Amino acid sequence: MRVFFTALLAAVCASPLHADVEMETARFAPGSLLVMEDQEGRVVSHLARGEVQGLFRFDIFDGASGDAPYAGRYYTDRRGEVLLSVAANGAVTRFEPDSCARTLGECEYEIVHADGRREMRIRETRRTSTGLAWAEWGNDGLIATGGTDLDDIGAPRESWQQNALNGDSSRVHRVSLALR
């Protein structure tokens, strides 16, 4: 489950420098593969499966080999905003109206957890020289800060975040990107 949320974090945090910080999601044709590794050496693969009812599906695998275990999936819109994630156990999390990761400035959204619990979030994203930086608040104040270095299509090169509640931090970097 930790791998799933780390992978989802990388997907939610990855936003490009150009345009309205959208990711060129349509460039990830079925079979395209993004492989990320965290600071502890854990590898997570994001495999594009194509468009499903107007959304782009990405499957997540814990590892980079052909037999890596399935960890879940997530769905984005054309801008790369995550709208829905499904853990390997089937638990569904929705982001309404979306994850706000591709929107410059302040953006408000709601996380709807599998158990029906709802969490309001405010995310503020700004451009940096290599990509973007963000901060996110919940009802009790600042939750986390982070940033992402991006390539020319908005795919992450490296992402980091720090939990404002306990000080924990994490970093992921791109191992490979193969577009089809």
Buried (B, 14 or more C-beta within 10 A) or exposed (E): EEBBBBBBBBBBBBBBBEEEBBBBBEEBEEEBBBBBBBEEEBBBBBBBBEBEEEBBBBBBBBBBEEEBEEBBBBBBBBBBBBBBBBBBEEBEBBBEEBBBBBBBEEBEBEBBEBEEEEEEBBBBBEEEEEBBBBBBBBEEEEBBBBBBBBBEBBBBBBBBBBBBEEEEEBBBBBEEBEBE
